[in-house]
């Protein structure tokens, strides 16, 4: 019996030695990774060394596996997808799957124009794919990317938490949103940063406002309390179901849905694109769903303003969108009449002899010859200027709502009317010969 304490001590010592040896081996492996990559990818090493991952012992092998041991087998390094992040950050991963960021990749590939544009701009990530890379991909989608040589388009988390710091503080900085939420079709960054919310945030960052001053960021409004589920009431296209009670607005929205290819221009019946819209959650399709998102935003506004004020401002955005839709539908109908009269020929790829916004500025489908300029002006009116009109209003940015939005829509409409008149005169002259 007296030997038991000795035996236990020996076992404990042996156990400690085994753990120490394992730690040494692990440390040696880590040193090998760091030693090599400090020369090959020094920025990655520096970022990792300053990360929380490094502090808690999450080393290279946890995310990249152990198969890659030399420059000769670099291809064996695992490029981790969202599920690898989800092994530890499971709440955030689950939230992300429910939000619209998760639909980025599939929504891009659902667009017919995607498959006509240079691949470097799409799956290569220098155009639409640079932002629309976000979204959990299937094994077949990842395999297809790998076969094209796109080895790094595998993860969504590093769009906001960039490699290899993966810092929460970076993702919470509004500038993390800037790369994607800017430019031609959705300049939310420009709207926010030059409106009162943004200017107060920059002033606060510079120390010109006290620490407890309110200065809402993109994340405060759209990803409140650190959630990774982001949805909006109106969605990206600024359309929704059911149709409004106002007869004129219902007609105008129907016209826009036809130009989006969601409704058949001849019958008004839903097309297969509506199923894609449903699958990818690209629009609110019930009053309850829309109202739920609207109530969330009113609650968010209520953290600084009265709920009545927030609801009133959002209602103003709805009303302006209704007026913008009146201009938009009028323009669509002018161009649609040119198709109906045979003055504009239906591109081979178009489903109907009708404007199709899902081909963007490629208004002759696959062919880059003889594109319809009036269709290009119409698309610009929808995707650039209508977006600025209602989104500028929701972001409380005067110039974007008016000069870059509404005023440009009226200019587009004038140009479309003039172009249509010219095309009809040219067509009549040609027919008379």
Beta strands, then each sheet from edge to edge (+ up, - down):
end
